[in-house]
Amino acid sequence: MKTDLTVRVLAIDPFSRGVGFAVFEGSNNLIDWGLKSTATADNRKSARVIDDLVDRFDPDVLVLEAWEAEGSRRCARVQKLLDRIAYGERSRIPVQLITARELRAIGTLPDSGTKYGRAMLLAERFPELRSYLPPFRKPWMSEDDRMSIFDAVGFGIAYLGGPMVRAGRAANGG
């Protein structure tokens, strides 16, 4: 049986034209991350991208957003994609769903109270992500695709229960 130090986690976060991903080996080793573009909002292309990521990284667990949970605001297309990945007949590895509440618990508030605050917190924890941090989003701006990287990293941290999660739980009385 593998220990936490050797568990390979692939966390994914689909966005309108692709997939953000993060790969961990244990809670402290972010070994790869990025965006894979599909050019258009197409579930078949996104599913192929995710299959390719699974083949490439051979994870022990796939971590996704709990799209049916309270607080999730995924569009119907992405909900269908996540449903297909989590429950489809091609599912080859265990899938773990992370709720919005679990994602917010990765750090102490107020830093992790917003997506941008969470992204800044994650960029502090993993300095290699700093160059991917998009500028602060104004209310009239659409979300930068790069935020999917930070959501995926957050899903991975929430699943692994690393130091950020334990510190957040202690600060929030959990």
C-alpha distance (Angstrom), angle and dihedral (degrees) to the residues before:
residue distance angle dihedral
M1 . . .
K2 3.78 . .
T3 3.78 120.9 .
D4 3.83 125.6 -135.7
L5 3.80 88.0 -94.9
T6 3.79 92.4 62.6
V7 3.81 102.3 34.5
R8 3.78 109.7 117.1
V9 3.80 113.2 -147.5
L10 3.79 125.9 -169.2
A11 3.80 111.9 -163.9
I12 3.78 118.7 -172.1
D13 3.78 135.4 -171.3
P14 3.82 117.5 -173.3
F15 3.79 118.2 -146.8
S16 3.79 132.3 -175.6
R17 3.80 96.7 -77.0
G18 3.77 105.0 20.6
V19 3.78 147.7 -25.7
G20 3.79 133.4 -65.2
F21 3.79 114.4 -150.3
A22 3.79 143.1 -178.4
V23 3.79 129.2 -169.8
F24 3.80 122.8 -155.8
E25 3.77 134.2 -174.1
G26 3.77 101.1 -162.7
S27 3.79 122.3 -25.6
N28 3.80 97.1 -66.9
N29 3.80 103.0 43.1
L30 3.79 115.6 80.4
I31 3.79 98.8 -177.5
D32 3.82 101.7 175.0
W33 3.79 140.5 0.2
G34 3.76 139.2 164.4
L35 3.77 149.7 110.9
K36 3.77 126.1 -71.4
S37 3.78 112.4 -160.0
T38 3.79 126.2 -144.0
A39 3.84 92.5 -179.1
T40 3.81 90.7 -135.9
A41 3.79 137.9 40.4
D42 3.80 96.1 -90.9
N43 3.80 123.8 146.6
R44 3.81 93.9 -159.9
K45 3.79 91.8 55.5
S46 3.82 91.4 44.1
A47 3.81 91.1 50.2
R48 3.82 89.9 51.1
V49 3.81 90.3 50.1
I50 3.81 90.3 51.0
D51 3.81 91.5 46.8
D52 3.82 88.7 51.6
L53 3.82 90.5 50.7
V54 3.81 90.6 50.1
D55 3.82 90.6 49.1
R56 3.80 92.2 46.9
F57 3.80 99.0 46.8
D58 3.83 101.3 28.0
P59 3.83 93.2 -149.0
D60 3.79 125.9 -162.4
V61 3.81 90.4 -139.7
L62 3.80 136.8 15.0
V63 3.81 115.0 -141.8
L64 3.81 121.1 -154.8
E65 3.77 138.4 166.9
A66 3.80 114.3 -89.1
W67 3.80 92.6 -117.4
E68 3.81 94.4 -177.8
A69 3.82 94.1 52.1
E70 3.77 125.4 100.8
G71 3.79 111.5 -85.6
S72 3.80 96.4 31.1
R73 3.78 113.6 125.2
R74 3.77 101.8 -174.8
C75 3.78 120.6 149.7
A76 3.80 118.7 -116.6
R77 3.82 92.8 -103.6
V78 3.80 93.6 55.5
Q79 3.81 91.1 43.0
K80 3.80 89.0 56.8
L81 3.80 90.8 47.9
L82 3.81 92.9 50.2
D83 3.79 90.9 45.5
R84 3.80 90.5 51.4
I85 3.81 92.0 49.4
A86 3.80 95.8 45.5
Y87 3.79 99.7 41.0
G88 3.79 105.3 18.3
E89 3.77 122.6 120.6
R90 3.80 89.4 -112.6
S91 3.80 92.4 63.0
R92 3.79 103.2 126.6
I93 3.78 101.3 169.3
P94 3.81 135.8 42.3
V95 3.80 115.0 -84.3
Q96 3.80 124.1 -146.4
L97 3.80 120.4 -163.8
I98 3.81 120.7 -147.5
T99 3.80 120.3 -156.6
A100 3.79 125.4 -142.7
R101 3.80 87.9 -110.3
E102 3.81 91.9 55.2
L103 3.79 90.0 47.3
R104 3.81 91.9 52.4
A105 3.81 89.2 51.1
I106 3.81 94.3 65.6
G107 3.79 90.6 93.8
T108 3.75 142.1 11.1
L109 3.78 119.5 -80.3
P110 2.99 136.8 -78.8
D111 3.81 91.5 30.3
S112 3.78 93.5 56.1
G113 3.82 95.8 34.6
T114 3.80 92.9 96.0
K115 3.78 131.8 38.7
Y116 3.79 90.7 -114.8
G117 3.80 91.8 48.0
R118 3.80 89.6 50.4
A119 3.79 90.3 48.8
M120 3.82 90.7 51.8
L121 3.81 90.1 48.7
L122 3.81 90.8 50.8
A123 3.82 91.7 46.7
E124 3.82 88.1 54.8
R125 3.80 90.8 50.2
F126 3.80 93.2 44.9
P127 3.84 107.9 31.2
E128 3.81 90.3 -172.9
L129 3.83 87.0 73.0
R130 3.83 95.7 57.0
S131 3.79 94.1 93.5
Y132 3.82 89.5 55.4
L133 3.81 94.5 54.8
P134 3.81 106.2 113.3
P135 3.80 121.9 -143.1
F136 3.79 117.6 -85.4
R137 3.81 109.1 -77.4
K138 3.79 118.8 -121.5
P139 3.83 116.5 -144.5
W140 3.80 92.9 -104.1
M141 3.81 94.2 50.7
S142 3.79 124.5 90.6
E143 3.78 118.1 -122.6
D144 3.78 116.0 -84.3
D145 3.82 112.8 -115.3
R146 3.83 89.4 -127.9
M147 3.81 89.4 71.4
S148 3.82 86.1 75.7
I149 3.80 88.5 68.9
F150 3.80 90.2 55.8
D151 3.80 92.6 45.2
A152 3.81 89.5 51.9
V153 3.81 91.4 48.3
G154 3.81 88.9 48.7
F155 3.81 91.2 51.4
G156 3.80 89.7 51.7
I157 3.81 93.5 48.7
A158 3.81 91.3 46.3
Y159 3.81 90.7 51.6
L160 3.78 95.3 45.6
G161 3.80 93.5 47.5
G162 3.78 91.4 -139.2
P163 3.80 126.3 174.7
M164 3.81 93.0 -73.5
V165 3.79 90.5 58.1
R166 3.81 94.7 45.8
A167 3.83 91.3 48.4
G168 3.81 90.6 47.7
R169 3.81 92.5 50.0
A170 3.79 92.0 49.8
A171 3.80 92.8 48.8
N172 3.80 92.0 47.3
G173 3.80 95.1 46.0
G174 3.83 94.6 -105.6
